[in-house]
Amino acid sequence: MIHHTWHEAETIKELKCVHADAKKYKVNNVLTPGKVYSLKNETDEFYFVIDNTGKIGGFKKEYFEEI
């Protein structure tokens, strides 16, 4: 249940959102292109960041670039 402590976890690195054009899900409500987000955890396919709602969200890596 490590995901319960991600919000308070130390930020791993900062990521910049490059686009919010999702094919399947509505991502543009919670990500803003050009905004910098704090990375809290990652897997091979997803970044887990604090999104615009103030909660942790898991997003595909294609939406971000490392800064």
N, CA, C, O and CB atoms as a CASP TS submission, in Angstrom:
PFRMAT TS
TARGET T0000
AUTHOR 0000-0000-0000
METHOD Language model
MODEL 1
PARENT N/A
ATOM      1  N   MET     1       0.824  -1.188   0.000  1.00  0.00           N
ATOM      2  CA  MET     1       0.000   0.000   0.000  1.00  0.00           C
ATOM      3  C   MET     1       0.869   1.253   0.000  1.00  0.00           C
ATOM      4  O   MET     1       0.541   2.261   0.626  1.00  0.00           O
ATOM      5  CB  MET     1      -0.938  -0.002   1.203  1.00  0.00           C
ATOM      6  N   ILE     2       1.970   1.161  -0.711  1.00  0.00           N
ATOM      7  CA  ILE     2       2.902   2.278  -0.791  1.00  0.00           C
ATOM      8  C   ILE     2       2.269   3.520  -1.413  1.00  0.00           C
ATOM      9  O   ILE     2       2.696   4.639  -1.130  1.00  0.00           O
ATOM     10  CB  ILE     2       4.123   1.874  -1.587  1.00  0.00           C
ATOM     11  N   HIS     3       1.266   3.336  -2.247  1.00  0.00           N
ATOM     12  CA  HIS     3       0.641   4.473  -2.917  1.00  0.00           C
ATOM     13  C   HIS     3      -0.027   5.430  -1.943  1.00  0.00           C
ATOM     14  O   HIS     3      -0.321   6.565  -2.318  1.00  0.00           O
ATOM     15  CB  HIS     3      -0.372   3.985  -3.920  1.00  0.00           C
ATOM     16  N   HIS     4      -0.278   5.015  -0.704  1.00  0.00           N
ATOM     17  CA  HIS     4      -0.879   5.902   0.290  1.00  0.00           C
ATOM     18  C   HIS     4       0.110   6.956   0.780  1.00  0.00           C
ATOM     19  O   HIS     4      -0.304   7.987   1.311  1.00  0.00           O
ATOM     20  CB  HIS     4      -1.398   5.091   1.472  1.00  0.00           C
ATOM     21  N   THR     5       1.394   6.718   0.611  1.00  0.00           N
ATOM     22  CA  THR     5       2.395   7.666   1.107  1.00  0.00           C
ATOM     23  C   THR     5       3.074   8.451  -0.017  1.00  0.00           C
ATOM     24  O   THR     5       3.969   9.249   0.260  1.00  0.00           O
ATOM     25  CB  THR     5       3.444   6.930   1.914  1.00  0.00           C
ATOM     26  N   TRP     6       2.675   8.247  -1.275  1.00  0.00           N
ATOM     27  CA  TRP     6       3.311   8.944  -2.382  1.00  0.00           C
ATOM     28  C   TRP     6       3.160  10.455  -2.287  1.00  0.00           C
ATOM     29  O   TRP     6       4.083  11.184  -2.650  1.00  0.00           O
ATOM     30  CB  TRP     6       2.742   8.460  -3.683  1.00  0.00           C
ATOM     31  N   HIS     7       2.037  10.936  -1.817  1.00  0.00           N
ATOM     32  CA  HIS     7       1.793  12.380  -1.775  1.00  0.00           C
ATOM     33  C   HIS     7       2.810  13.073  -0.870  1.00  0.00           C
ATOM     34  O   HIS     7       3.260  14.178  -1.171  1.00  0.00           O
ATOM     35  CB  HIS     7       0.361  12.672  -1.287  1.00  0.00           C
ATOM     36  N   GLU     8       3.166  12.431   0.227  1.00  0.00           N
ATOM     37  CA  GLU     8       4.138  13.010   1.163  1.00  0.00           C
ATOM     38  C   GLU     8       5.574  12.630   0.817  1.00  0.00           C
ATOM     39  O   GLU     8       6.511  13.151   1.422  1.00  0.00           O
ATOM     40  CB  GLU     8       3.822  12.566   2.582  1.00  0.00           C
ATOM     41  N   ALA     9       5.757  11.744  -0.130  1.00  0.00           N
ATOM     42  CA  ALA     9       7.096  11.264  -0.485  1.00  0.00           C
ATOM     43  C   ALA     9       7.932  12.385  -1.105  1.00  0.00           C
ATOM     44  O   ALA     9       7.405  13.365  -1.632  1.00  0.00           O
ATOM     45  CB  ALA     9       7.000  10.074  -1.459  1.00  0.00           C
ATOM     46  N   GLU    10       9.225  12.208  -1.026  1.00  0.00           N
ATOM     47  CA  GLU    10      10.157  13.163  -1.619  1.00  0.00           C
ATOM     48  C   GLU    10      10.010  13.150  -3.138  1.00  0.00           C
ATOM     49  O   GLU    10       9.827  12.095  -3.745  1.00  0.00           O
ATOM     50  CB  GLU    10      11.615  12.836  -1.208  1.00  0.00           C
ATOM     51  N   THR    11      10.093  14.329  -3.740  1.00  0.00           N
ATOM     52  CA  THR    11       9.997  14.443  -5.190  1.00  0.00           C
ATOM     53  C   THR    11      11.248  13.858  -5.833  1.00  0.00           C
ATOM     54  O   THR    11      12.367  14.217  -5.464  1.00  0.00           O
ATOM     55  CB  THR    11       9.801  15.917  -5.616  1.00  0.00           C
ATOM     56  N   ILE    12      11.060  12.959  -6.792  1.00  0.00           N
ATOM     57  CA  ILE    12      12.185  12.310  -7.471  1.00  0.00           C
ATOM     58  C   ILE    12      12.826  13.269  -8.461  1.00  0.00           C
ATOM     59  O   ILE    12      14.046  13.433  -8.475  1.00  0.00           O
ATOM     60  CB  ILE    12      11.724  11.027  -8.193  1.00  0.00           C
ATOM     61  N   LYS    13      11.997  13.906  -9.293  1.00  0.00           N
ATOM     62  CA  LYS    13      12.470  14.903 -10.254  1.00  0.00           C
ATOM     63  C   LYS    13      11.277  15.690 -10.759  1.00  0.00           C
ATOM     64  O   LYS    13      10.129  15.368 -10.451  1.00  0.00           O
ATOM     65  CB  LYS    13      13.238  14.236 -11.437  1.00  0.00           C
ATOM     66  N   GLU    14      11.555  16.713 -11.529  1.00  0.00           N
ATOM     67  CA  GLU    14      10.508  17.560 -12.098  1.00  0.00           C
ATOM     68  C   GLU    14      10.295  17.176 -13.563  1.00  0.00           C
ATOM     69  O   GLU    14      11.249  16.892 -14.287  1.00  0.00           O
ATOM     70  CB  GLU    14      10.878  19.072 -11.970  1.00  0.00           C
ATOM     71  N   LEU    15       9.039  17.173 -13.982  1.00  0.00           N
ATOM     72  CA  LEU    15       8.674  16.848 -15.360  1.00  0.00           C
ATOM     73  C   LEU    15       7.831  17.970 -15.943  1.00  0.00           C
ATOM     74  O   LEU    15       7.011  18.568 -15.246  1.00  0.00           O
ATOM     75  CB  LEU    15       7.911  15.505 -15.429  1.00  0.00           C
ATOM     76  N   LYS    16       8.034  18.248 -17.209  1.00  0.00           N
ATOM     77  CA  LYS    16       7.247  19.258 -17.901  1.00  0.00           C
ATOM     78  C   LYS    16       6.253  18.548 -18.818  1.00  0.00           C
ATOM     79  O   LYS    16       6.634  17.663 -19.584  1.00  0.00           O
ATOM     80  CB  LYS    16       8.163  20.235 -18.708  1.00  0.00           C
ATOM     81  N   CYS    17       4.994  18.932 -18.740  1.00  0.00           N
ATOM     82  CA  CYS    17       3.963  18.353 -19.597  1.00  0.00           C
ATOM     83  C   CYS    17       4.124  18.935 -20.999  1.00  0.00           C
ATOM     84  O   CYS    17       4.153  20.154 -21.165  1.00  0.00           O
ATOM     85  CB  CYS    17       2.527  18.633 -19.030  1.00  0.00           C
ATOM     86  N   VAL    18       4.227  18.068 -22.007  1.00  0.00           N
ATOM     87  CA  VAL    18       4.408  18.526 -23.382  1.00  0.00           C
ATOM     88  C   VAL    18       3.107  18.542 -24.169  1.00  0.00           C
ATOM     89  O   VAL    18       2.963  19.316 -25.115  1.00  0.00           O
ATOM     90  CB  VAL    18       5.411  17.652 -24.085  1.00  0.00           C
ATOM     91  N   HIS    19       2.153  17.686 -23.782  1.00  0.00           N
ATOM     92  CA  HIS    19       0.834  17.716 -24.420  1.00  0.00           C
ATOM     93  C   HIS    19      -0.172  16.977 -23.550  1.00  0.00           C
ATOM     94  O   HIS    19       0.203  16.200 -22.671  1.00  0.00           O
ATOM     95  CB  HIS    19       0.888  17.090 -25.839  1.00  0.00           C
ATOM     96  N   ALA    20      -1.444  17.225 -23.801  1.00  0.00           N
ATOM     97  CA  ALA    20      -2.519  16.560 -23.057  1.00  0.00           C
ATOM     98  C   ALA    20      -3.553  16.005 -24.027  1.00  0.00           C
ATOM     99  O   ALA    20      -4.746  15.978 -23.725  1.00  0.00           O
ATOM    100  CB  ALA    20      -3.188  17.537 -22.057  1.00  0.00           C
ATOM    101  N   ASP    21      -3.092  15.565 -25.189  1.00  0.00           N
ATOM    102  CA  ASP    21      -3.975  15.031 -26.225  1.00  0.00           C
ATOM    103  C   ASP    21      -4.050  13.514 -26.114  1.00  0.00           C
ATOM    104  O   ASP    21      -3.327  12.794 -26.801  1.00  0.00           O
ATOM    105  CB  ASP    21      -3.484  15.446 -27.631  1.00  0.00           C
ATOM    106  N   ALA    22      -4.921  13.045 -25.253  1.00  0.00           N
ATOM    107  CA  ALA    22      -5.075  11.603 -25.055  1.00  0.00           C
ATOM    108  C   ALA    22      -6.041  11.034 -26.076  1.00  0.00           C
ATOM    109  O   ALA    22      -7.013  11.687 -26.456  1.00  0.00           O
ATOM    110  CB  ALA    22      -5.564  11.294 -23.629  1.00  0.00           C
ATOM    111  N   LYS    23      -5.770   9.817 -26.519  1.00  0.00           N
ATOM    112  CA  LYS    23      -6.640   9.164 -27.489  1.00  0.00           C
ATOM    113  C   LYS    23      -7.840   8.510 -26.814  1.00  0.00           C
ATOM    114  O   LYS    23      -8.926   8.455 -27.393  1.00  0.00           O
ATOM    115  CB  LYS    23      -5.858   8.126 -28.278  1.00  0.00           C
ATOM    116  N   LYS    24      -7.650   8.018 -25.603  1.00  0.00           N
ATOM    117  CA  LYS    24      -8.692   7.238 -24.957  1.00  0.00           C
ATOM    118  C   LYS    24      -9.314   7.925 -23.741  1.00  0.00           C
ATOM    119  O   LYS    24     -10.516   7.784 -23.511  1.00  0.00           O
ATOM    120  CB  LYS    24      -8.137   5.920 -24.548  1.00  0.00           C
ATOM    121  N   TYR    25      -8.537   8.654 -22.969  1.00  0.00           N
ATOM    122  CA  TYR    25      -9.017   9.244 -21.718  1.00  0.00           C
ATOM    123  C   TYR    25      -8.965  10.762 -21.782  1.00  0.00           C
ATOM    124  O   TYR    25      -8.272  11.331 -22.626  1.00  0.00           O
ATOM    125  CB  TYR    25      -8.190   8.738 -20.531  1.00  0.00           C
ATOM    126  N   LYS    26      -9.699  11.419 -20.886  1.00  0.00           N
ATOM    127  CA  LYS    26      -9.676  12.882 -20.814  1.00  0.00           C
ATOM    128  C   LYS    26      -8.553  13.309 -19.875  1.00  0.00           C
ATOM    129  O   LYS    26      -8.719  13.324 -18.655  1.00  0.00           O
ATOM    130  CB  LYS    26     -11.052  13.449 -20.329  1.00  0.00           C
ATOM    131  N   VAL    27      -7.440  13.645 -20.446  1.00  0.00           N
ATOM    132  CA  VAL    27      -6.274  14.046 -19.667  1.00  0.00           C
ATOM    133  C   VAL    27      -6.197  15.568 -19.566  1.00  0.00           C
ATOM    134  O   VAL    27      -5.594  16.091 -18.629  1.00  0.00           O
ATOM    135  CB  VAL    27      -4.985  13.484 -20.295  1.00  0.00           C
ATOM    136  N   ASN    28      -6.786  16.275 -20.499  1.00  0.00           N
ATOM    137  CA  ASN    28      -6.661  17.736 -20.520  1.00  0.00           C
ATOM    138  C   ASN    28      -7.343  18.411 -19.333  1.00  0.00           C
ATOM    139  O   ASN    28      -7.123  19.601 -19.112  1.00  0.00           O
ATOM    140  CB  ASN    28      -7.241  18.280 -21.805  1.00  0.00           C
ATOM    141  N   ASN    29      -8.157  17.703 -18.566  1.00  0.00           N
ATOM    142  CA  ASN    29      -8.763  18.273 -17.365  1.00  0.00           C
ATOM    143  C   ASN    29      -7.792  18.299 -16.184  1.00  0.00           C
ATOM    144  O   ASN    29      -7.964  19.094 -15.259  1.00  0.00           O
ATOM    145  CB  ASN    29     -10.007  17.487 -16.989  1.00  0.00           C
ATOM    146  N   VAL    30      -6.789  17.447 -16.208  1.00  0.00           N
ATOM    147  CA  VAL    30      -5.888  17.334 -15.060  1.00  0.00           C
ATOM    148  C   VAL    30      -4.427  17.644 -15.378  1.00  0.00           C
ATOM    149  O   VAL    30      -3.614  17.737 -14.459  1.00  0.00           O
ATOM    150  CB  VAL    30      -5.979  15.957 -14.495  1.00  0.00           C
ATOM    151  N   LEU    31      -4.073  17.806 -16.643  1.00  0.00           N
ATOM    152  CA  LEU    31      -2.719  18.188 -17.034  1.00  0.00           C
ATOM    153  C   LEU    31      -2.776  19.436 -17.905  1.00  0.00           C
ATOM    154  O   LEU    31      -3.683  19.594 -18.722  1.00  0.00           O
ATOM    155  CB  LEU    31      -2.009  17.030 -17.783  1.00  0.00           C
ATOM    156  N   THR    32      -1.805  20.315 -17.722  1.00  0.00           N
ATOM    157  CA  THR    32      -1.704  21.533 -18.513  1.00  0.00           C
ATOM    158  C   THR    32      -0.378  21.522 -19.257  1.00  0.00           C
ATOM    159  O   THR    32       0.679  21.494 -18.627  1.00  0.00           O
ATOM    160  CB  THR    32      -1.830  22.798 -17.620  1.00  0.00           C
ATOM    161  N   PRO    33      -0.413  21.543 -20.593  1.00  0.00           N
ATOM    162  CA  PRO    33       0.845  21.582 -21.352  1.00  0.00           C
ATOM    163  C   PRO    33       1.679  22.805 -20.959  1.00  0.00           C
ATOM    164  O   PRO    33       1.165  23.918 -20.850  1.00  0.00           O
ATOM    165  CB  PRO    33       0.559  21.599 -22.874  1.00  0.00           C
ATOM    166  N   GLY    34       2.977  22.571 -20.749  1.00  0.00           N
ATOM    167  CA  GLY    34       3.889  23.636 -20.352  1.00  0.00           C
ATOM    168  C   GLY    34       4.082  23.741 -18.848  1.00  0.00           C
ATOM    169  O   GLY    34       5.037  24.374 -18.399  1.00  0.00           O
ATOM    170  N   LYS    35       3.215  23.147 -18.070  1.00  0.00           N
ATOM    171  CA  LYS    35       3.323  23.207 -16.609  1.00  0.00           C
ATOM    172  C   LYS    35       4.295  22.138 -16.115  1.00  0.00           C
ATOM    173  O   LYS    35       4.407  21.069 -16.716  1.00  0.00           O
ATOM    174  CB  LYS    35       1.932  23.023 -15.945  1.00  0.00           C
ATOM    175  N   VAL    36       4.993  22.428 -15.025  1.00  0.00           N
ATOM    176  CA  VAL    36       5.955  21.507 -14.424  1.00  0.00           C
ATOM    177  C   VAL    36       5.277  20.758 -13.275  1.00  0.00           C
ATOM    178  O   VAL    36       4.604  21.361 -12.439  1.00  0.00           O
ATOM    179  CB  VAL    36       7.223  22.269 -13.921  1.00  0.00           C
ATOM    180  N   TYR    37       5.464  19.446 -13.246  1.00  0.00           N
ATOM    181  CA  TYR    37       4.856  18.582 -12.233  1.00  0.00           C
ATOM    182  C   TYR    37       5.931  17.843 -11.457  1.00  0.00           C
ATOM    183  O   TYR    37       7.010  17.564 -11.981  1.00  0.00           O
ATOM    184  CB  TYR    37       3.883  17.582 -12.881  1.00  0.00           C
ATOM    185  N   SER    38       5.629  17.525 -10.195  1.00  0.00           N
ATOM    186  CA  SER    38       6.549  16.798  -9.323  1.00  0.00           C
ATOM    187  C   SER    38       6.333  15.301  -9.470  1.00  0.00           C
ATOM    188  O   SER    38       5.229  14.801  -9.251  1.00  0.00           O
ATOM    189  CB  SER    38       6.365  17.225  -7.852  1.00  0.00           C
ATOM    190  N   LEU    39       7.388  14.589  -9.839  1.00  0.00           N
ATOM    191  CA  LEU    39       7.323  13.143  -9.994  1.00  0.00           C
ATOM    192  C   LEU    39       7.491  12.490  -8.628  1.00  0.00           C
ATOM    193  O   LEU    39       8.465  12.746  -7.920  1.00  0.00           O
ATOM    194  CB  LEU    39       8.404  12.637 -10.987  1.00  0.00           C
ATOM    195  N   LYS    40       6.532  11.646  -8.269  1.00  0.00           N
ATOM    196  CA  LYS    40       6.582  10.955  -6.983  1.00  0.00           C
ATOM    197  C   LYS    40       6.947   9.482  -7.120  1.00  0.00           C
ATOM    198  O   LYS    40       7.525   8.904  -6.200  1.00  0.00           O
ATOM    199  CB  LYS    40       5.254  11.082  -6.284  1.00  0.00           C
ATOM    200  N   ASN    41       6.618   8.865  -8.258  1.00  0.00           N
ATOM    201  CA  ASN    41       6.961   7.464  -8.494  1.00  0.00           C
ATOM    202  C   ASN    41       6.862   7.212  -9.988  1.00  0.00           C
ATOM    203  O   ASN    41       6.201   7.968 -10.700  1.00  0.00           O
ATOM    204  CB  ASN    41       6.024   6.491  -7.688  1.00  0.00           C
ATOM    205  N   GLU    42       7.510   6.158 -10.472  1.00  0.00           N
ATOM    206  CA  GLU    42       7.407   5.812 -11.882  1.00  0.00           C
ATOM    207  C   GLU    42       7.542   4.312 -12.074  1.00  0.00           C
ATOM    208  O   GLU    42       8.135   3.607 -11.258  1.00  0.00           O
ATOM    209  CB  GLU    42       8.468   6.550 -12.697  1.00  0.00           C
ATOM    210  N   THR    43       6.971   3.845 -13.186  1.00  0.00           N
ATOM    211  CA  THR    43       7.103   2.458 -13.613  1.00  0.00           C
ATOM    212  C   THR    43       7.668   2.483 -15.023  1.00  0.00           C
ATOM    213  O   THR    43       8.055   3.545 -15.512  1.00  0.00           O
ATOM    214  CB  THR    43       5.727   1.688 -13.551  1.00  0.00           C
ATOM    215  N   ASP    44       7.723   1.350 -15.676  1.00  0.00           N
ATOM    216  CA  ASP    44       8.234   1.305 -17.043  1.00  0.00           C
ATOM    217  C   ASP    44       7.374   2.122 -17.994  1.00  0.00           C
ATOM    218  O   ASP    44       7.884   2.680 -18.965  1.00  0.00           O
ATOM    219  CB  ASP    44       8.314  -0.131 -17.525  1.00  0.00           C
ATOM    220  N   GLU    45       6.078   2.199 -17.726  1.00  0.00           N
ATOM    221  CA  GLU    45       5.139   2.823 -18.645  1.00  0.00           C
ATOM    222  C   GLU    45       4.542   4.139 -18.154  1.00  0.00           C
ATOM    223  O   GLU    45       4.122   4.967 -18.962  1.00  0.00           O
ATOM    224  CB  GLU    45       4.045   1.878 -18.929  1.00  0.00           C
ATOM    225  N   PHE    46       4.500   4.339 -16.828  1.00  0.00           N
ATOM    226  CA  PHE    46       3.769   5.467 -16.268  1.00  0.00           C
ATOM    227  C   PHE    46       4.615   6.323 -15.325  1.00  0.00           C
ATOM    228  O   PHE    46       5.538   5.837 -14.671  1.00  0.00           O
ATOM    229  CB  PHE    46       2.556   4.968 -15.538  1.00  0.00           C
ATOM    230  N   TYR    47       4.272   7.614 -15.276  1.00  0.00           N
ATOM    231  CA  TYR    47       4.757   8.539 -14.255  1.00  0.00           C
ATOM    232  C   TYR    47       3.601   8.801 -13.305  1.00  0.00           C
ATOM    233  O   TYR    47       2.456   8.925 -13.741  1.00  0.00           O
ATOM    234  CB  TYR    47       5.303   9.879 -14.885  1.00  0.00           C
ATOM    235  N   PHE    48       3.884   8.887 -12.022  1.00  0.00           N
ATOM    236  CA  PHE    48       2.885   9.226 -11.021  1.00  0.00           C
ATOM    237  C   PHE    48       3.245  10.604 -10.472  1.00  0.00           C
ATOM    238  O   PHE    48       4.251  10.771  -9.782  1.00  0.00           O
ATOM    239  CB  PHE    48       2.819   8.144  -9.876  1.00  0.00           C
ATOM    240  N   VAL    49       2.405  11.587 -10.792  1.00  0.00           N
ATOM    241  CA  VAL    49       2.672  12.978 -10.445  1.00  0.00           C
ATOM    242  C   VAL    49       1.485  13.563  -9.693  1.00  0.00           C
ATOM    243  O   VAL    49       0.391  13.000  -9.701  1.00  0.00           O
ATOM    244  CB  VAL    49       2.974  13.808 -11.707  1.00  0.00           C
ATOM    245  N   ILE    50       1.715  14.698  -9.044  1.00  0.00           N
ATOM    246  CA  ILE    50       0.617  15.449  -8.447  1.00  0.00           C
ATOM    247  C   ILE    50       0.027  16.303  -9.559  1.00  0.00           C
ATOM    248  O   ILE    50       0.679  17.223 -10.053  1.00  0.00           O
ATOM    249  CB  ILE    50       1.097  16.329  -7.218  1.00  0.00           C
ATOM    250  N   ASP    51      -1.207  15.999  -9.953  1.00  0.00           N
ATOM    251  CA  ASP    51      -1.820  16.677 -11.094  1.00  0.00           C
ATOM    252  C   ASP    51      -2.542  17.962 -10.658  1.00  0.00           C
ATOM    253  O   ASP    51      -2.399  18.396  -9.515  1.00  0.00           O
ATOM    254  CB  ASP    51      -2.804  15.732 -11.804  1.00  0.00           C
ATOM    255  N   ASN    52      -3.306  18.560 -11.559  1.00  0.00           N
ATOM    256  CA  ASN    52      -3.992  19.822 -11.288  1.00  0.00           C
ATOM    257  C   ASN    52      -5.058  19.717 -10.207  1.00  0.00           C
ATOM    258  O   ASN    52      -5.464  20.739  -9.653  1.00  0.00           O
ATOM    259  CB  ASN    52      -4.617  20.332 -12.546  1.00  0.00           C
ATOM    260  N   THR    53      -5.520  18.520  -9.893  1.00  0.00           N
ATOM    261  CA  THR    53      -6.522  18.343  -8.837  1.00  0.00           C
ATOM    262  C   THR    53      -5.875  18.299  -7.454  1.00  0.00           C
ATOM    263  O   THR    53      -6.573  18.331  -6.441  1.00  0.00           O
ATOM    264  CB  THR    53      -7.326  17.061  -9.076  1.00  0.00           C
ATOM    265  N   GLY    54      -4.543  18.226  -7.410  1.00  0.00           N
ATOM    266  CA  GLY    54      -3.830  18.139  -6.142  1.00  0.00           C
ATOM    267  C   GLY    54      -3.657  16.719  -5.643  1.00  0.00           C
ATOM    268  O   GLY    54      -3.160  16.498  -4.539  1.00  0.00           O
ATOM    269  N   LYS    55      -4.068  15.755  -6.455  1.00  0.00           N
ATOM    270  CA  LYS    55      -3.945  14.353  -6.085  1.00  0.00           C
ATOM    271  C   LYS    55      -2.919  13.668  -6.985  1.00  0.00           C
ATOM    272  O   LYS    55      -2.527  14.210  -8.018  1.00  0.00           O
ATOM    273  CB  LYS    55      -5.312  13.641  -6.178  1.00  0.00           C
ATOM    274  N   ILE    56      -2.487  12.470  -6.581  1.00  0.00           N
ATOM    275  CA  ILE    56      -1.552  11.694  -7.381  1.00  0.00           C
ATOM    276  C   ILE    56      -2.308  11.059  -8.539  1.00  0.00           C
ATOM    277  O   ILE    56      -3.362  10.453  -8.348  1.00  0.00           O
ATOM    278  CB  ILE    56      -0.840  10.612  -6.521  1.00  0.00           C
ATOM    279  N   GLY    57      -1.766  11.201  -9.731  1.00  0.00           N
ATOM    280  CA  GLY    57      -2.340  10.566 -10.909  1.00  0.00           C
ATOM    281  C   GLY    57      -1.258   9.848 -11.682  1.00  0.00           C
ATOM    282  O   GLY    57      -0.110  10.292 -11.707  1.00  0.00           O
ATOM    283  N   GLY    58      -1.611   8.746 -12.309  1.00  0.00           N
ATOM    284  CA  GLY    58      -0.678   7.985 -13.129  1.00  0.00           C
ATOM    285  C   GLY    58      -0.928   8.286 -14.596  1.00  0.00           C
ATOM    286  O   GLY    58      -2.043   8.110 -15.089  1.00  0.00           O
ATOM    287  N   PHE    59       0.104   8.738 -15.295  1.00  0.00           N
ATOM    288  CA  PHE    59      -0.018   9.140 -16.692  1.00  0.00           C
ATOM    289  C   PHE    59       1.083   8.498 -17.515  1.00  0.00           C
ATOM    290  O   PHE    59       2.187   8.274 -17.019  1.00  0.00           O
ATOM    291  CB  PHE    59       0.032  10.670 -16.829  1.00  0.00           C
ATOM    292  N   LYS    60       0.785   8.205 -18.764  1.00  0.00           N
ATOM    293  CA  LYS    60       1.788   7.647 -19.664  1.00  0.00           C
ATOM    294  C   LYS    60       2.957   8.620 -19.805  1.00  0.00           C
ATOM    295  O   LYS    60       2.786   9.836 -19.717  1.00  0.00           O
ATOM    296  CB  LYS    60       1.171   7.334 -21.048  1.00  0.00           C
ATOM    297  N   LYS    61       4.122   8.072 -20.020  1.00  0.00           N
ATOM    298  CA  LYS    61       5.335   8.892 -20.112  1.00  0.00           C
ATOM    299  C   LYS    61       5.346   9.801 -21.339  1.00  0.00           C
ATOM    300  O   LYS    61       6.099  10.773 -21.376  1.00  0.00           O
ATOM    301  CB  LYS    61       6.555   8.000 -20.138  1.00  0.00           C
ATOM    302  N   GLU    62       4.533   9.502 -22.328  1.00  0.00           N
ATOM    303  CA  GLU    62       4.517  10.304 -23.555  1.00  0.00           C
ATOM    304  C   GLU    62       4.019  11.731 -23.330  1.00  0.00           C
ATOM    305  O   GLU    62       4.240  12.591 -24.183  1.00  0.00           O
ATOM    306  CB  GLU    62       3.651   9.631 -24.593  1.00  0.00           C
ATOM    307  N   TYR    63       3.360  12.004 -22.216  1.00  0.00           N
ATOM    308  CA  TYR    63       2.846  13.340 -21.942  1.00  0.00           C
ATOM    309  C   TYR    63       3.898  14.277 -21.345  1.00  0.00           C
ATOM    310  O   TYR    63       3.650  15.475 -21.215  1.00  0.00           O
ATOM    311  CB  TYR    63       1.669  13.246 -21.009  1.00  0.00           C
ATOM    312  N   PHE    64       5.065  13.749 -20.982  1.00  0.00           N
ATOM    313  CA  PHE    64       6.061  14.527 -20.238  1.00  0.00           C
ATOM    314  C   PHE    64       7.444  14.474 -20.882  1.00  0.00           C
ATOM    315  O   PHE    64       7.761  13.590 -21.678  1.00  0.00           O
ATOM    316  CB  PHE    64       6.147  14.025 -18.809  1.00  0.00           C
ATOM    317  N   GLU    65       8.249  15.464 -20.499  1.00  0.00           N
ATOM    318  CA  GLU    65       9.681  15.438 -20.782  1.00  0.00           C
ATOM    319  C   GLU    65      10.412  15.840 -19.516  1.00  0.00           C
ATOM    320  O   GLU    65       9.921  16.658 -18.738  1.00  0.00           O
ATOM    321  CB  GLU    65      10.052  16.383 -21.975  1.00  0.00           C
ATOM    322  N   GLU    66      11.571  15.270 -19.314  1.00  0.00           N
ATOM    323  CA  GLU    66      12.372  15.592 -18.141  1.00  0.00           C
ATOM    324  C   GLU    66      13.020  16.951 -18.307  1.00  0.00           C
ATOM    325  O   GLU    66      13.441  17.323 -19.403  1.00  0.00           O
ATOM    326  CB  GLU    66      13.437  14.519 -17.897  1.00  0.00           C
ATOM    327  N   ILE    67      13.099  17.697 -17.199  1.00  0.00           N
ATOM    328  CA  ILE    67      13.777  19.007 -17.259  1.00  0.00           C
ATOM    329  C   ILE    67      14.961  19.011 -16.324  1.00  0.00           C
ATOM    330  O   ILE    67      15.665  20.016 -16.225  1.00  0.00           O
ATOM    331  CB  ILE    67      12.809  20.159 -16.897  1.00  0.00           C
TER
END
